[in-house]
Amino acid sequence: MAVRCPVPANPYSGNRVQYVYAIRRPDIGEVKIGITVNPVARLTGLQGAHGAPLEMVLCLPGTEADEKALHARFHADQLLGEWFRESPAITAWITEHAPR
């Protein structure tokens, strides 16, 4: 279920597109919902800090307000910070917005 995300030519230029992402840790059923200008680098950085494989399952252009709204929407499933239990509601959101 992993998806491909854009790799910005220069994520630190003045014309930055932000992406709301969902990164899944399938071995324990957790999902991180966050925002970044470089989804590929974010996944790589998180992967280096975890002992288990992670996969990018959603990557959409978005804003910090979008990210905060998602955190509020899924608050009941929040574990710690930006990590959430992979609930039916989160799975449905990912499926609804995943590329076809």
C-alpha positions, 0 to 999 in steps of 0.5 A: 500500500506504499505510495510515491511522493514527489521529491522537490528540486529544492525544498528550501527555496521560497516556493515551497509546497507542503505535504500532509503525509501518513506514514505507517508502521505496519508491525504495530498498527500505528500511523504518523500524520504530519506535514513536510516540504520533503516527504521522501526525506521525512520518511528516510529520517523517520526510518533511521530512527525506527527498528521496524520498516515504515511505509508512506501510505498517503502524501497530499499537498496541504497546509499546517491547518490541514494537519491540525484539523486531521489531528483534531479529527482523529484525536480519539486515536492519538497515541503520542504527538503525531502518532495514531492508532491505525483505526478504521476511521484513519484507514478509511481516510487514507483509502479515500485520498489514496491515488488510484 
